[in-house]
Amino acid sequence: MSTDTAIHRQVAAARAGDHPRVVARLASGWVVLGDPQVIRGYCLLLPDPVVPHLNALDHAGRRQFLEDMARVGDAVLAVTGAARINYEMLGNLEPALHAHVIPRHSTEPEALRTKPVWFYDWAQAPAFDAERDRGLMAEIAGAL
């Protein structure tokens, strides 16, 4: 596995205290706010240490990562008032384990409400803004 993925770089920055989007450190890894904020509250769970995929973890590691992922979902759900949370672990573009935790709302545009979040125009989504997103990050951290 390459050790130069965006996931590796983000985890290294989180460890060094240099990742501006870190929300919290959990047992299995780092919670970071997604960039862009295609849907307000979108987060990722990055494993620490980084592994190529979920199946590379032992049973206890898998259980902890998935439990932490659901815990992030609980926090995002509570903070955003979303109707539900979508969870995705893809790894095709970034070949390292990471989980997307995506709040979904009943108020989303009709054409997008039932589609994967990847159908949104990510280029038009608000980029991470430390000033604007500080409160959201603190609320999610508090809910964790």
Summary of the structure (lengths in Angstrom):
residues: 144
radius of gyration: 14.6
end to end distance: 30.9
largest distance: 41.9
contacts: 417
relative contact order: 0.21
helix: 42%
strand: 17%
